[in-house]
């Protein structure tokens, strides 16, 4: 059976390899949670990251030139749950983790 560090590394490498397809860069990528399934077949790894979220345009922004009031970019935290096979270390699933 692989250890937890190997499972977390597998999830981390997996999400980094999929970053291009996710539509934005993943800022502040962090290991959040880990759990071994009851039957010890899978490590369940949660990784969290920030993605840019542009706020809705306000009336003030429409009146002020962009050079005076640059567009603000806010970030939102998202979480992904990875199911890593405890024998092979392969990522078998990635799901949205609701908090």
Residue, then its C-alpha position, 0 to 999 in steps of 0.5 A: x500500500x502506498x503512503x499518504x505522502x505518495x497519494x497526495x503527490x499523485x493528486x497534486x501532479x494530476x491537477x497540475x497536469x489538468x490545469x490547461x483544461x480547467x480554464x484558469x491558473x490555479x493559485x495557492x494550491x494547497x493540500x486540505x484533507x486526507x482520508x483512507x477509505x473504510x476498506x483501505x482501497x483508496x486515499x481520498x485527497x482534497x486539494x484547494x486552490x484560488x481561481x480568479x473571479x471578476x466582480x460584476x461591473x459597477x456603475x462607478x467603473x462605467x463612469x471612470x476611465x480604466x486607467x484611473x480605476x483598474x479592474x479588480x480581480x477577486x479570488x474564490x476558493x475551490x476544492x477538488x476531491x481525488x480518489x487515489x488507488x491505495x495499491x497503485x497510486x493512480x488517480x481514479x477520480x476527481x470530483x468537485x468538493x462542496x464545502 
